[in-house]
Amino acid sequence: MQTIKPLTPKRRVALKEFMDRAGHPEGTLTYREMQGFLFTVVCAPEMVVPSEWLPRIFGGGDPPFDTHKEAEAVMGGLLALFNEYAPTADEADARLPEDCAFLEDPLANLELDAPVAQWCRGFRLGHRWLEESWGASLPEELEDHFANTLVVLSFFASRKAAEAFAAEVEGSGRTLESLATDFRKLFPRALTSYSHIGQSLFKASRETGAEARGPAVAARGPGRNDPCPCGSGRKYKKCCGREVH
């Protein structure tokens, strides 16, 4: 079975610097947007393989690697990061990554570059992409609860949208700051709820004959003789698969 080299702190910093630098195709996710996006992939009620989600990270375009060595390092880092997040969907409580925390001022988390704001934008993008799979399997009795969960996990993605939401409930006496404060408190519970519902739906589909999810990329990544998902045209084992051993 293939395994992916874990991310060292140095490799993690290098991956973040690559994802956040200028010059990527339009629509490329930032590092923290990618964190939120990967959370939806991990929690999806159906299997999503790397060859499907990797292009989404780069807006459907080809990442501008300067060298083949850089391509190997980045692609290996992305797969390793996914492997890190995959187990969280099976844990009792899901949580934000350690390097993506709420700012002390509730309203500051609505700023464009705030860590959680970026995470929420990635989450929103990922869920919209996978929305059809959720709609096909979500029981009717969970629809209202799930909708509330989505509101919480998407709230900080856009200040404009958050202000519009606050305006809708203006008659209740709620302010944007009070909503941001409450949603910050509700965020951990919403993460866990989203994760648990997705895992429950996945397990239910598996019991009806679907393939088991397996341990992250190790069981569901590209085969060694498959084309590399980075788009180089080489076989995976001759390209980014060199990070795998």
Order of alpha helices (4+ residues) and beta strands (2+ residues): alpha-alpha-alpha-alpha-alpha-alpha-alpha-alpha-alpha
